[in-house]
Amino acid sequence: MIIKKAELEAVAVKKNQYPEDCMAEIAFAGRSNVGKSSLLNLLTGRKSLARVSGSPGKTRTINFYRINDEFRIVDLPGYGYAKVSKSVTENWGAMMEEYFRNRKGLRKVVQLVDIRHAPSAQDVQMYDYLRHYGLDGLVVATKADKVSRNEMPKCLKTIKQSLGLEPEDLVIPVSSLKREGHEKLLSEIEKILEG
């Protein structure tokens, strides 16, 4: 798959702000500071489609990007940033639940985890949540350039075990910095959209 066109279609905090539910959507979820914006920019070939922030916890909205006028990439709010107030955190949970429960076009949620660390309790909780909605099965291990080739299999095994992945579930190591791994992710997205 080649992404030739990517544009921000809607920024939402409530259901009535979502764009029309008329095309397939692939959503991206992950902890604050996991590199979600960098990955989305790499996938779309746009330097600043998703705003990369030095301070985590900035994405507090659901951002809908129209891709090739064929499907949407949906950037979900980052979770797990300690300096964000409890009321904001609870609001995120409600916002995501409403999105997961009501979006007919939602095909899959790609969960991002940092390859250098075992998934956190919140990562595990998020993955269980995705499993509950039947949206699990695809995990991206970001910042793959930060571990050696020798360390990588051990890191991927830890991620699979921590999240309780099934043998058929995928973990794709990606480095936004070195621009590696995104082609495999794009081909998986293409398979999901065709499926």
Stockholm file with secondary structure:
# STOCKHOLM 1.0

chainA/1-195         MIIKKAELEAVAVKKNQYPEDCMAEIAFAGRSNVGKSSLLNLLTGRKSLARVSGSPGKTRTINFYRINDEFRIVDLPGYGYAKVSKSVTENWGAMMEEYFRNRKGLRKVVQLVDIRHAPSAQDVQMYDYLRHYGLDGLVVATKADKVSRNEMPKCLKTIKQSLGLEPEDLVIPVSSLKREGHEKLLSEIEKILEG
#=GR chainA/1-195 SS CCCCCEEEEEEESSGGGSCCSCSCEEEEEEBTTSSHHHHHHHHHTCTTSSCCCSSSSCCCSEEEEEETTTEEEEECCCBCCTTSCHHHHHHHHHHHHHHHHHCTTEEEEEEEEETTSCCCHHHHHHHHHHHHTTCCSEEEEECGGGSCTTTHHHHHHHHHHHHTCCTTCEEEECBTTTTBSHHHHHHHHHHHHHC
#=GC SS_cons         CCCCCEEEEEEESSGGGSCCSCSCEEEEEEBTTSSHHHHHHHHHTCTTSSCCCSSSSCCCSEEEEEETTTEEEEECCCBCCTTSCHHHHHHHHHHHHHHHHHCTTEEEEEEEEETTSCCCHHHHHHHHHHHHTTCCSEEEEECGGGSCTTTHHHHHHHHHHHHTCCTTCEEEECBTTTTBSHHHHHHHHHHHHHC
//
